[in-house]
Every structure is written in C-alpha cells, then in structure tokens.
Amino acid sequence: MKLPVVFVPLLIFISLQSGCSPTVKIEPPDKPIVINLNVKIEHEIKIKVDKELDNLIENEQLF
C-alpha cells in the first residue's frame, strides 16, 4: 500500500503535535498567603433636622 505524497507530511505533523502537548498545572502554595492591608475608614454623618422638629425638641413643655 502506497500513501499519497500529501499524507506523509500530514502524518509527520500529527505525530509531532501529539508529542508536544503542553500542560498547565495549578497547585496551591505550601505556605499560607499573607495580605497586609492598611485601611483607614472615615465616616461623616450629616443629619438635617427640619425647623419644626427643632422647635419641638426645644419646647420645654413637651419634655
């Protein structure tokens, strides 16, 4: 059985490709991962009080 000339390079290419299959391996590290964060959180709370509510609070008869 004689192979056509076109198939010989194709067979060589396929055999080379099967030998060169890259692999990617993912493994967890042996040591724990340490992350140091310096975070500064500032809050500013603004409360608006209606004038009527202000007057109610200042009213001595109610409290």
N, CA, C and O atoms as a Tripos MOL2 file, in Angstrom:
@<TRIPOS>MOLECULE
protein
  252   251    63     0     0
PROTEIN
NO_CHARGES

@<TRIPOS>ATOM
      1 N           0.8460   -1.1760    0.0000 N.3       1 MET1
      2 CA          0.0000    0.0000    0.0000 C.3       1 MET1
      3 C           0.8880    1.2350    0.0000 C.2       1 MET1
      4 O           1.7580    1.3850    0.8580 O.2       1 MET1
      5 N           0.6690    2.0930   -0.9400 N.am      2 LYS2
      6 CA          1.4630    3.3050   -1.0750 C.3       2 LYS2
      7 C           0.6190    4.5120   -0.6680 C.2       2 LYS2
      8 O          -0.4750    4.7200   -1.1920 O.2       2 LYS2
      9 N           1.1520    5.3260    0.2940 N.am      3 LEU3
     10 CA          0.4390    6.5100    0.7530 C.3       3 LEU3
     11 C           0.6650    7.6550   -0.2310 C.2       3 LEU3
     12 O           1.7640    7.8070   -0.7620 O.2       3 LEU3
     13 N          -0.3490    8.4440   -0.4720 N.am      4 PRO4
     14 CA         -0.1570    9.6110   -1.3330 C.3       4 PRO4
     15 C           0.8300   10.5790   -0.6780 C.2       4 PRO4
     16 O           0.9630   10.6100    0.5450 O.2       4 PRO4
     17 N           1.4970   11.3430   -1.4800 N.am      5 VAL5
     18 CA          2.5380   12.2790   -1.0150 C.3       5 VAL5
     19 C           1.9620   13.3120   -0.0490 C.2       5 VAL5
     20 O           2.6750   13.8090    0.8230 O.2       5 VAL5
     21 N           0.7200   13.6290   -0.1930 N.am      6 VAL6
     22 CA          0.0860   14.6450    0.6580 C.3       6 VAL6
     23 C          -0.0360   14.1440    2.0980 C.2       6 VAL6
     24 O           0.0730   14.9410    3.0300 O.2       6 VAL6
     25 N          -0.2550   12.8690    2.2960 N.am      7 PHE7
     26 CA         -0.4910   12.3420    3.6410 C.3       7 PHE7
     27 C           0.7790   12.1800    4.4640 C.2       7 PHE7
     28 O           0.6990   12.1830    5.6920 O.2       7 PHE7
     29 N           1.9290   12.0420    3.8540 N.am      8 VAL8
     30 CA          3.1790   11.8400    4.6110 C.3       8 VAL8
     31 C           3.4950   13.0440    5.4880 C.2       8 VAL8
     32 O           3.7350   12.8540    6.6800 O.2       8 VAL8
     33 N           3.5120   14.2900    4.9640 N.am      9 PRO9
     34 CA          3.7600   15.4340    5.8610 C.3       9 PRO9
     35 C           2.6590   15.5870    6.9120 C.2       9 PRO9
     36 O           2.9100   16.0150    8.0380 O.2       9 PRO9
     37 N           1.4440   15.2290    6.5190 N.am     10 LEU10
     38 CA          0.3420   15.3120    7.4740 C.3      10 LEU10
     39 C           0.5470   14.3240    8.6160 C.2      10 LEU10
     40 O           0.3130   14.6740    9.7730 O.2      10 LEU10
     41 N           0.9720   13.1150    8.3260 N.am     11 LEU11
     42 CA          1.2420   12.1300    9.3790 C.3      11 LEU11
     43 C           2.4010   12.5680   10.2620 C.2      11 LEU11
     44 O           2.3640   12.3750   11.4770 O.2      11 LEU11
     45 N           3.4290   13.1550    9.6610 N.am     12 ILE12
     46 CA          4.5700   13.6620   10.4480 C.3      12 ILE12
     47 C           4.1120   14.7940   11.3600 C.2      12 ILE12
     48 O           4.4960   14.8470   12.5280 O.2      12 ILE12
     49 N           3.2930   15.6970   10.8310 N.am     13 PHE13
     50 CA          2.7850   16.8230   11.6260 C.3      13 PHE13
     51 C           1.9380   16.3250   12.7930 C.2      13 PHE13
     52 O           2.0810   16.8150   13.9130 O.2      13 PHE13
     53 N           1.0690   15.3670   12.5450 N.am     14 ILE14
     54 CA          0.2050   14.8340   13.6140 C.3      14 ILE14
     55 C           1.0360   14.1300   14.6780 C.2      14 ILE14
     56 O           0.7580   14.2670   15.8690 O.2      14 ILE14
     57 N           2.0630   13.3700   14.2580 N.am     15 SER15
     58 CA          2.8870   12.6710   15.2560 C.3      15 SER15
     59 C           3.6970   13.6580   16.0870 C.2      15 SER15
     60 O           3.9040   13.4240   17.2780 O.2      15 SER15
     61 N           4.1660   14.7690   15.4860 N.am     16 LEU16
     62 CA          4.8920   15.7960   16.2470 C.3      16 LEU16
     63 C           3.9540   16.5340   17.2010 C.2      16 LEU16
     64 O           4.3370   16.8520   18.3270 O.2      16 LEU16
     65 N           2.7450   16.8010   16.7600 N.am     17 GLN17
     66 CA          1.7870   17.5100   17.6090 C.3      17 GLN17
     67 C           1.3840   16.6790   18.8130 C.2      17 GLN17
     68 O           1.1870   17.2270   19.8970 O.2      17 GLN17
     69 N           1.2580   15.3900   18.6510 N.am     18 SER18
     70 CA          0.8670   14.5480   19.7800 C.3      18 SER18
     71 C           1.9860   14.4640   20.8130 C.2      18 SER18
     72 O           1.7080   14.2600   21.9950 O.2      18 SER18
     73 N           3.2400   14.6150   20.4020 N.am     19 GLY19
     74 CA          4.3730   14.5880   21.3310 C.3      19 GLY19
     75 C           4.5650   15.9020   22.0520 C.2      19 GLY19
     76 O           5.2170   15.9310   23.0960 O.2      19 GLY19
     77 N           4.0220   16.9910   21.5360 N.am     20 CYS20
     78 CA          4.2000   18.3210   22.1210 C.3      20 CYS20
     79 C           2.8780   18.8440   22.6570 C.2      20 CYS20
     80 O           2.3710   19.8550   22.1690 O.2      20 CYS20
     81 N           2.3300   18.1970   23.6200 N.am     21 SER21
     82 CA          1.0890   18.7040   24.1940 C.3      21 SER21
     83 C           1.4170   19.4230   25.5020 C.2      21 SER21
     84 O           1.7670   18.7800   26.4920 O.2      21 SER21
     85 N           1.3080   20.7390   25.5090 N.am     22 PRO22
     86 CA          1.6400   21.4930   26.7310 C.3      22 PRO22
     87 C           0.6180   21.2310   27.8250 C.2      22 PRO22
     88 O          -0.5690   21.0450   27.5560 O.2      22 PRO22
     89 N           1.0960   21.2210   29.0530 N.am     23 THR23
     90 CA          0.2000   21.0390   30.2000 C.3      23 THR23
     91 C           0.3900   22.2030   31.1610 C.2      23 THR23
     92 O           1.4980   22.7120   31.3270 O.2      23 THR23
     93 N          -0.6790   22.6060   31.7770 N.am     24 VAL24
     94 CA         -0.6580   23.6660   32.7810 C.3      24 VAL24
     95 C          -1.0940   23.0410   34.0860 C.2      24 VAL24
     96 O          -2.1490   22.4130   34.1770 O.2      24 VAL24
     97 N          -0.2550   23.2260   35.1010 N.am     25 LYS25
     98 CA         -0.5430   22.6440   36.4040 C.3      25 LYS25
     99 C          -0.7420   23.7660   37.4130 C.2      25 LYS25
    100 O           0.1060   24.6490   37.5420 O.2      25 LYS25
    101 N          -1.8370   23.7320   38.1090 N.am     26 ILE26
    102 CA         -2.1170   24.7300   39.1420 C.3      26 ILE26
    103 C          -2.1330   24.0230   40.4800 C.2      26 ILE26
    104 O          -2.9160   23.1010   40.7070 O.2      26 ILE26
    105 N          -1.2460   24.4750   41.3710 N.am     27 GLU27
    106 CA         -1.1670   23.8770   42.7000 C.3      27 GLU27
    107 C          -1.2500   24.9740   43.7560 C.2      27 GLU27
    108 O          -0.7500   26.0760   43.5300 O.2      27 GLU27
    109 N          -1.8690   24.7000   44.8980 N.am     28 PRO28
    110 CA         -1.8940   25.6920   45.9630 C.3      28 PRO28
    111 C          -0.5010   25.8060   46.5940 C.2      28 PRO28
    112 O           0.2500   24.8310   46.6170 O.2      28 PRO28
    113 N          -0.1560   26.9900   47.1050 N.am     29 PRO29
    114 CA          1.1640   27.1680   47.7030 C.3      29 PRO29
    115 C           1.2720   26.3910   49.0190 C.2      29 PRO29
    116 O           0.2690   26.1120   49.6750 O.2      29 PRO29
    117 N           2.4970   26.0530   49.3840 N.am     30 ASP30
    118 CA          2.7330   25.3370   50.6440 C.3      30 ASP30
    119 C           2.4900   26.2410   51.8470 C.2      30 ASP30
    120 O           1.9600   25.7960   52.8660 O.2      30 ASP30
    121 N           2.8810   27.5240   51.7280 N.am     31 LYS31
    122 CA          2.7260   28.4740   52.8260 C.3      31 LYS31
    123 C           1.4190   29.2480   52.6460 C.2      31 LYS31
    124 O           0.9540   29.4340   51.5210 O.2      31 LYS31
    125 N           0.8310   29.6960   53.7560 N.am     32 PRO32
    126 CA         -0.4030   30.4910   53.6050 C.3      32 PRO32
    127 C          -0.1070   31.8360   52.9620 C.2      32 PRO32
    128 O           0.9910   32.3790   53.0890 O.2      32 PRO32
    129 N          -1.0790   32.3440   52.2920 N.am     33 ILE33
    130 CA         -0.9560   33.6460   51.6350 C.3      33 ILE33
    131 C          -1.2290   34.7330   52.6680 C.2      33 ILE33
    132 O          -2.2670   34.7150   53.3300 O.2      33 ILE33
    133 N          -0.3090   35.6720   52.8060 N.am     34 VAL34
    134 CA         -0.4450   36.7570   53.7790 C.3      34 VAL34
    135 C          -0.6590   38.0480   53.0160 C.2      34 VAL34
    136 O           0.1310   38.4130   52.1450 O.2      34 VAL34
    137 N          -1.7420   38.7340   53.3570 N.am     35 ILE35
    138 CA         -2.0430   40.0210   52.7310 C.3      35 ILE35
    139 C          -2.1110   41.0630   53.8260 C.2      35 ILE35
    140 O          -2.9390   40.9520   54.7290 O.2      35 ILE35
    141 N          -1.2630   42.0680   53.7690 N.am     36 ASN36
    142 CA         -1.2660   43.1530   54.7410 C.3      36 ASN36
    143 C          -1.9630   44.3560   54.1290 C.2      36 ASN36
    144 O          -1.5600   44.8620   53.0810 O.2      36 ASN36
    145 N          -3.0030   44.8010   54.7940 N.am     37 LEU37
    146 CA         -3.7400   45.9570   54.3060 C.3      37 LEU37
    147 C          -3.7710   47.0320   55.3780 C.2      37 LEU37
    148 O          -4.0340   46.7370   56.5430 O.2      37 LEU37
    149 N          -3.5130   48.2320   55.0120 N.am     38 ASN38
    150 CA         -3.6900   49.3780   55.8960 C.3      38 ASN38
    151 C          -4.8710   50.1700   55.3550 C.2      38 ASN38
    152 O          -4.7860   50.8270   54.3180 O.2      38 ASN38
    153 N          -5.9670   50.0870   56.0840 N.am     39 VAL39
    154 CA         -7.1880   50.7220   55.6150 C.3      39 VAL39
    155 C          -7.6320   51.7420   56.6540 C.2      39 VAL39
    156 O          -7.7380   51.4240   57.8380 O.2      39 VAL39
    157 N          -7.8880   52.9440   56.2190 N.am     40 LYS40
    158 CA         -8.3860   53.9850   57.0970 C.3      40 LYS40
    159 C          -9.7860   54.3490   56.6150 C.2      40 LYS40
    160 O          -9.9930   54.7770   55.4790 O.2      40 LYS40
    161 N         -10.7290   54.1620   57.5230 N.am     41 ILE41
    162 CA        -12.1200   54.4380   57.1650 C.3      41 ILE41
    163 C         -12.6000   55.6270   57.9790 C.2      41 ILE41
    164 O         -12.5170   55.6270   59.2080 O.2      41 ILE41
    165 N         -13.0910   56.6180   57.3010 N.am     42 GLU42
    166 CA        -13.6430   57.7960   57.9700 C.3      42 GLU42
    167 C         -15.0990   57.9390   57.5490 C.2      42 GLU42
    168 O         -15.4560   57.7780   56.3820 O.2      42 GLU42
    169 N         -15.9180   58.2470   58.5360 N.am     43 HIS43
    170 CA        -17.3270   58.4420   58.2430 C.3      43 HIS43
    171 C         -17.7150   59.8650   58.6250 C.2      43 HIS43
    172 O         -17.2460   60.4120   59.6230 O.2      43 HIS43
    173 N         -18.5380   60.4170   57.8470 N.am     44 GLU44
    174 CA        -19.0990   61.7200   58.1690 C.3      44 GLU44
    175 C         -20.6070   61.5960   58.0010 C.2      44 GLU44
    176 O         -21.1180   61.3220   56.9150 O.2      44 GLU44
    177 N         -21.2880   61.8060   59.0990 N.am     45 ILE45
    178 CA        -22.7430   61.6770   59.0710 C.3      45 ILE45
    179 C         -23.3420   63.0670   59.2260 C.2      45 ILE45
    180 O         -23.0520   63.7800   60.1870 O.2      45 ILE45
    181 N         -24.1590   63.4310   58.2900 N.am     46 LYS46
    182 CA        -24.8410   64.7200   58.3460 C.3      46 LYS46
    183 C         -26.3200   64.4570   58.5380 C.2      46 LYS46
    184 O         -26.9460   63.7180   57.7770 O.2      46 LYS46
    185 N         -26.8680   65.0850   59.5800 N.am     47 ILE47
    186 CA        -28.2870   64.9210   59.8570 C.3      47 ILE47
    187 C         -28.9510   66.2900   59.7090 C.2      47 ILE47
    188 O         -28.5490   67.2730   60.3320 O.2      47 ILE47
    189 N         -29.9620   66.3180   58.8800 N.am     48 LYS48
    190 CA        -30.7250   67.5380   58.6980 C.3      48 LYS48
    191 C         -32.0160   67.4090   59.4990 C.2      48 LYS48
    192 O         -32.7540   66.4330   59.3630 O.2      48 LYS48
    193 N         -32.2640   68.3740   60.3060 N.am     49 VAL49
    194 CA        -33.4780   68.3770   61.0960 C.3      49 VAL49
    195 C         -34.3280   69.5610   60.6430 C.2      49 VAL49
    196 O         -33.8570   70.6930   60.5270 O.2      49 VAL49
    197 N         -35.5540   69.2620   60.4010 N.am     50 ASP50
    198 CA        -36.4540   70.3390   59.9870 C.3      50 ASP50
    199 C         -36.5960   71.3650   61.0970 C.2      50 ASP50
    200 O         -36.4480   71.0500   62.2780 O.2      50 ASP50
    201 N         -36.8750   72.5520   60.7160 N.am     51 LYS51
    202 CA        -37.0320   73.6280   61.6920 C.3      51 LYS51
    203 C         -38.1560   73.3190   62.6780 C.2      51 LYS51
    204 O         -38.0510   73.6330   63.8630 O.2      51 LYS51
    205 N         -39.2140   72.7140   62.1940 N.am     52 GLU52
    206 CA        -40.3270   72.3990   63.0950 C.3      52 GLU52
    207 C         -39.9030   71.3670   64.1360 C.2      52 GLU52
    208 O         -40.2500   71.4800   65.3110 O.2      52 GLU52
    209 N         -39.1770   70.3950   63.7100 N.am     53 LEU53
    210 CA        -38.7110   69.3810   64.6430 C.3      53 LEU53
    211 C         -37.7300   69.9880   65.6440 C.2      53 LEU53
    212 O         -37.7230   69.6260   66.8200 O.2      53 LEU53
    213 N         -36.9170   70.8990   65.1680 N.am     54 ASP54
    214 CA        -36.0100   71.6190   66.0660 C.3      54 ASP54
    215 C         -36.7950   72.3600   67.1300 C.2      54 ASP54
    216 O         -36.4350   72.3440   68.3070 O.2      54 ASP54
    217 N         -37.8660   73.0090   66.7120 N.am     55 ASN55
    218 CA        -38.6940   73.7640   67.6680 C.3      55 ASN55
    219 C         -39.3760   72.8300   68.6660 C.2      55 ASN55
    220 O         -39.5130   73.1710   69.8410 O.2      55 ASN55
    221 N         -39.7990   71.6670   68.2100 N.am     56 LEU56
    222 CA        -40.4350   70.7180   69.1140 C.3      56 LEU56
    223 C         -39.4630   70.2110   70.1790 C.2      56 LEU56
    224 O         -39.8200   70.0380   71.3450 O.2      56 LEU56
    225 N         -38.2750   69.9880   69.7610 N.am     57 ILE57
    226 CA        -37.2680   69.4820   70.7050 C.3      57 ILE57
    227 C         -36.9310   70.5470   71.7380 C.2      57 ILE57
    228 O         -36.7220   70.2370   72.9110 O.2      57 ILE57
    229 N         -36.8760   71.7990   71.3050 N.am     58 GLU58
    230 CA        -36.5280   72.8860   72.2080 C.3      58 GLU58
    231 C         -37.7080   73.3010   73.0940 C.2      58 GLU58
    232 O         -37.5270   74.0360   74.0650 O.2      58 GLU58
    233 N         -38.8920   72.8380   72.7670 N.am     59 ASN59
    234 CA        -40.0650   73.1870   73.5550 C.3      59 ASN59
    235 C         -39.9950   72.4880   74.9170 C.2      59 ASN59
    236 O         -39.9890   71.2600   74.9920 O.2      59 ASN59
    237 N         -39.9420   73.2770   75.9810 N.am     60 GLU60
    238 CA        -39.7980   72.7150   77.3170 C.3      60 GLU60
    239 C         -41.0950   72.1040   77.8460 C.2      60 GLU60
    240 O         -41.0730   71.2840   78.7630 O.2      60 GLU60
    241 N         -42.1970   72.4970   77.2770 N.am     61 GLN61
    242 CA        -43.4720   71.9560   77.7390 C.3      61 GLN61
    243 C         -43.6380   70.4870   77.3510 C.2      61 GLN61
    244 O         -44.2770   69.7270   78.0790 O.2      61 GLN61
    245 N         -43.0880   70.0920   76.2490 N.am     62 LEU62
    246 CA        -43.2200   68.7110   75.8250 C.3      62 LEU62
    247 C         -42.2930   67.7720   76.6000 C.2      62 LEU62
    248 O         -42.6670   66.6330   76.8830 O.2      62 LEU62
    249 N         -41.1200   68.2250   76.9380 N.am     63 PHE63
    250 CA        -40.1580   67.3430   77.5990 C.3      63 PHE63
    251 C         -39.9360   67.7300   79.0290 C.2      63 PHE63
    252 O         -39.1530   67.0870   79.7280 O.2      63 PHE63
@<TRIPOS>BOND
     1     1     2 1
     2     2     3 1
     3     3     4 2
     4     3     5 am
     5     5     6 1
     6     6     7 1
     7     7     8 2
     8     7     9 am
     9     9    10 1
    10    10    11 1
    11    11    12 2
    12    11    13 am
    13    13    14 1
    14    14    15 1
    15    15    16 2
    16    15    17 am
    17    17    18 1
    18    18    19 1
    19    19    20 2
    20    19    21 am
    21    21    22 1
    22    22    23 1
    23    23    24 2
    24    23    25 am
    25    25    26 1
    26    26    27 1
    27    27    28 2
    28    27    29 am
    29    29    30 1
    30    30    31 1
    31    31    32 2
    32    31    33 am
    33    33    34 1
    34    34    35 1
    35    35    36 2
    36    35    37 am
    37    37    38 1
    38    38    39 1
    39    39    40 2
    40    39    41 am
    41    41    42 1
    42    42    43 1
    43    43    44 2
    44    43    45 am
    45    45    46 1
    46    46    47 1
    47    47    48 2
    48    47    49 am
    49    49    50 1
    50    50    51 1
    51    51    52 2
    52    51    53 am
    53    53    54 1
    54    54    55 1
    55    55    56 2
    56    55    57 am
    57    57    58 1
    58    58    59 1
    59    59    60 2
    60    59    61 am
    61    61    62 1
    62    62    63 1
    63    63    64 2
    64    63    65 am
    65    65    66 1
    66    66    67 1
    67    67    68 2
    68    67    69 am
    69    69    70 1
    70    70    71 1
    71    71    72 2
    72    71    73 am
    73    73    74 1
    74    74    75 1
    75    75    76 2
    76    75    77 am
    77    77    78 1
    78    78    79 1
    79    79    80 2
    80    79    81 am
    81    81    82 1
    82    82    83 1
    83    83    84 2
    84    83    85 am
    85    85    86 1
    86    86    87 1
    87    87    88 2
    88    87    89 am
    89    89    90 1
    90    90    91 1
    91    91    92 2
    92    91    93 am
    93    93    94 1
    94    94    95 1
    95    95    96 2
    96    95    97 am
    97    97    98 1
    98    98    99 1
    99    99   100 2
   100    99   101 am
   101   101   102 1
   102   102   103 1
   103   103   104 2
   104   103   105 am
   105   105   106 1
   106   106   107 1
   107   107   108 2
   108   107   109 am
   109   109   110 1
   110   110   111 1
   111   111   112 2
   112   111   113 am
   113   113   114 1
   114   114   115 1
   115   115   116 2
   116   115   117 am
   117   117   118 1
   118   118   119 1
   119   119   120 2
   120   119   121 am
   121   121   122 1
   122   122   123 1
   123   123   124 2
   124   123   125 am
   125   125   126 1
   126   126   127 1
   127   127   128 2
   128   127   129 am
   129   129   130 1
   130   130   131 1
   131   131   132 2
   132   131   133 am
   133   133   134 1
   134   134   135 1
   135   135   136 2
   136   135   137 am
   137   137   138 1
   138   138   139 1
   139   139   140 2
   140   139   141 am
   141   141   142 1
   142   142   143 1
   143   143   144 2
   144   143   145 am
   145   145   146 1
   146   146   147 1
   147   147   148 2
   148   147   149 am
   149   149   150 1
   150   150   151 1
   151   151   152 2
   152   151   153 am
   153   153   154 1
   154   154   155 1
   155   155   156 2
   156   155   157 am
   157   157   158 1
   158   158   159 1
   159   159   160 2
   160   159   161 am
   161   161   162 1
   162   162   163 1
   163   163   164 2
   164   163   165 am
   165   165   166 1
   166   166   167 1
   167   167   168 2
   168   167   169 am
   169   169   170 1
   170   170   171 1
   171   171   172 2
   172   171   173 am
   173   173   174 1
   174   174   175 1
   175   175   176 2
   176   175   177 am
   177   177   178 1
   178   178   179 1
   179   179   180 2
   180   179   181 am
   181   181   182 1
   182   182   183 1
   183   183   184 2
   184   183   185 am
   185   185   186 1
   186   186   187 1
   187   187   188 2
   188   187   189 am
   189   189   190 1
   190   190   191 1
   191   191   192 2
   192   191   193 am
   193   193   194 1
   194   194   195 1
   195   195   196 2
   196   195   197 am
   197   197   198 1
   198   198   199 1
   199   199   200 2
   200   199   201 am
   201   201   202 1
   202   202   203 1
   203   203   204 2
   204   203   205 am
   205   205   206 1
   206   206   207 1
   207   207   208 2
   208   207   209 am
   209   209   210 1
   210   210   211 1
   211   211   212 2
   212   211   213 am
   213   213   214 1
   214   214   215 1
   215   215   216 2
   216   215   217 am
   217   217   218 1
   218   218   219 1
   219   219   220 2
   220   219   221 am
   221   221   222 1
   222   222   223 1
   223   223   224 2
   224   223   225 am
   225   225   226 1
   226   226   227 1
   227   227   228 2
   228   227   229 am
   229   229   230 1
   230   230   231 1
   231   231   232 2
   232   231   233 am
   233   233   234 1
   234   234   235 1
   235   235   236 2
   236   235   237 am
   237   237   238 1
   238   238   239 1
   239   239   240 2
   240   239   241 am
   241   241   242 1
   242   242   243 1
   243   243   244 2
   244   243   245 am
   245   245   246 1
   246   246   247 1
   247   247   248 2
   248   247   249 am
   249   249   250 1
   250   250   251 1
   251   251   252 2
@<TRIPOS>SUBSTRUCTURE
     1 MET1         2 RESIDUE 1 A MET
     2 LYS2         6 RESIDUE 1 A LYS
     3 LEU3        10 RESIDUE 1 A LEU
     4 PRO4        14 RESIDUE 1 A PRO
     5 VAL5        18 RESIDUE 1 A VAL
     6 VAL6        22 RESIDUE 1 A VAL
     7 PHE7        26 RESIDUE 1 A PHE
     8 VAL8        30 RESIDUE 1 A VAL
     9 PRO9        34 RESIDUE 1 A PRO
    10 LEU10       38 RESIDUE 1 A LEU
    11 LEU11       42 RESIDUE 1 A LEU
    12 ILE12       46 RESIDUE 1 A ILE
    13 PHE13       50 RESIDUE 1 A PHE
    14 ILE14       54 RESIDUE 1 A ILE
    15 SER15       58 RESIDUE 1 A SER
    16 LEU16       62 RESIDUE 1 A LEU
    17 GLN17       66 RESIDUE 1 A GLN
    18 SER18       70 RESIDUE 1 A SER
    19 GLY19       74 RESIDUE 1 A GLY
    20 CYS20       78 RESIDUE 1 A CYS
    21 SER21       82 RESIDUE 1 A SER
    22 PRO22       86 RESIDUE 1 A PRO
    23 THR23       90 RESIDUE 1 A THR
    24 VAL24       94 RESIDUE 1 A VAL
    25 LYS25       98 RESIDUE 1 A LYS
    26 ILE26      102 RESIDUE 1 A ILE
    27 GLU27      106 RESIDUE 1 A GLU
    28 PRO28      110 RESIDUE 1 A PRO
    29 PRO29      114 RESIDUE 1 A PRO
    30 ASP30      118 RESIDUE 1 A ASP
    31 LYS31      122 RESIDUE 1 A LYS
    32 PRO32      126 RESIDUE 1 A PRO
    33 ILE33      130 RESIDUE 1 A ILE
    34 VAL34      134 RESIDUE 1 A VAL
    35 ILE35      138 RESIDUE 1 A ILE
    36 ASN36      142 RESIDUE 1 A ASN
    37 LEU37      146 RESIDUE 1 A LEU
    38 ASN38      150 RESIDUE 1 A ASN
    39 VAL39      154 RESIDUE 1 A VAL
    40 LYS40      158 RESIDUE 1 A LYS
    41 ILE41      162 RESIDUE 1 A ILE
    42 GLU42      166 RESIDUE 1 A GLU
    43 HIS43      170 RESIDUE 1 A HIS
    44 GLU44      174 RESIDUE 1 A GLU
    45 ILE45      178 RESIDUE 1 A ILE
    46 LYS46      182 RESIDUE 1 A LYS
    47 ILE47      186 RESIDUE 1 A ILE
    48 LYS48      190 RESIDUE 1 A LYS
    49 VAL49      194 RESIDUE 1 A VAL
    50 ASP50      198 RESIDUE 1 A ASP
    51 LYS51      202 RESIDUE 1 A LYS
    52 GLU52      206 RESIDUE 1 A GLU
    53 LEU53      210 RESIDUE 1 A LEU
    54 ASP54      214 RESIDUE 1 A ASP
    55 ASN55      218 RESIDUE 1 A ASN
    56 LEU56      222 RESIDUE 1 A LEU
    57 ILE57      226 RESIDUE 1 A ILE
    58 GLU58      230 RESIDUE 1 A GLU
    59 ASN59      234 RESIDUE 1 A ASN
    60 GLU60      238 RESIDUE 1 A GLU
    61 GLN61      242 RESIDUE 1 A GLN
    62 LEU62      246 RESIDUE 1 A LEU
    63 PHE63      250 RESIDUE 1 A PHE
